[in-house]
């Protein structure tokens, strides 16, 4: 599906995702963590649809693993539920903390997956091309070559399997595929370097072009994010909201902060709904 928020200026996209992820990860507050994960899930499936189920399942598994690690190694907290064979207690507080840590991991993975879907190579170039052209070039080349090399490695593995060369050990076959891919990657990098040199890379001042303009809607969106962020920061600091896990669980939250954060997280979704509504109205007038 077309994401209307993805048509905004890249700087606008970066500011939004930075604000959303920063509040939920650096402010250890259970309500904000839950809101961030739920909103990220809704937005993720709004973009990916059924194609995103496989990645979402991987996210859930990662969350489960992260949640289980903390109670096994951290034995802080007053409420002991049971004891491990080593004699160390598994406490309710460590389990809840592990769950929160797992949810944080899950929502960060989802937000970054959405961010990666919206930020193409040319958007990265448009964002930092003038400020740091070398870094912009490296980022775009990485985004280009990593999927390219991964695809080549998969094709090499499939060809070997089809030709009957895949009957040995997995380690041996994997090393063979790696060797072929590495050789091809080196040859490809030499061709790329020769092509860049032939086109005059590194000689004289470089020009920069992109087709993204910072429009009024981008300015309005940035001001909206700044306003909500300032409101959240002010009330959160004044109310001293936080979730304490040790030695006992204590949760202090603010309804205003949660509402403001919900509005912040779902703003791109509301933009998509509004544009879809406008599109249906326009079609009905034809």
C-alpha positions, 0 to 999 in steps of 0.5 A: 500500500502507498504510505502518504507519510512516506511522501514527506521530506526525509528530514521530517521522517527522521525527526518523527521516528527519533522522537517516537523511539527516544521516548519509549526507550530512554524513558522506562515507563511501562505505559509508554512502552506498551503504547509504542509497541501497539502503535508500531504494530498497527502501523507496521501491518498497515504498511506490510499487510500479510507480507509482514507476518514472518518478520513479526513472528521473528520479532515476537520470538526475539521479545520472548528470548529477551524476556526470559534472559533477565529472570535467569541472570537477575535475581533482584526483587522482593517477590520470589516466585520459585527457585532455580536448581542453583538456589537463586530465586526467580522474582516477579520484579525481574520477570516484569522487567524482562517483559518490558525489556522484551517489548522495548526490543520488539517496538524498536525492531518494528519502528526501524522496519517501518523506517527502513520501508519509508527511507529509500537510498535517494532519501538518505542521499537527499538528507545528508548528501550536502553535509556529508557526501562521503558518508551519504555515498557509503550508506547508499552503497551499503544499502545497495550491495548488502541485498545484492550480495545476499541475493547472489549468495542465495542464487549460488546456493540454489545452483549448487543444490540443483547441480548436486554439489550440495551433498556434503556437510553444511559447513563445507557447503557454506564455506564454498558459497561464501568463497564464491560470493566473496570473490564475486564481491571483490570483482564487483567492487573493482568494477565499481571503483573503475566506473567511479574513476572513469566518471570523474569521482574525486576530481573537482567539486561535486554537485548534489541533486535531489527531488525532495522539497521541504514544503509547508506540510513538512514544516507543520508536521515538524512543529506538531512533533515538537509541540507534542514532544515539549508537552510530553517532556514538560509534564513527564518531568513535572510529574516525575513519571517512571516505572520502578521495578526494584525492590518492588514494582511502582508505576507512576504515570500521567494520563496527559503524557500517555494521550499526547504520546498516543497522538504522536505515534498515530499521527502518520496513521491519521495522515494516511486515513485522511488522504484515503478519505480525500481520495474517495471524496475526489473519486465520488465527484468524478 
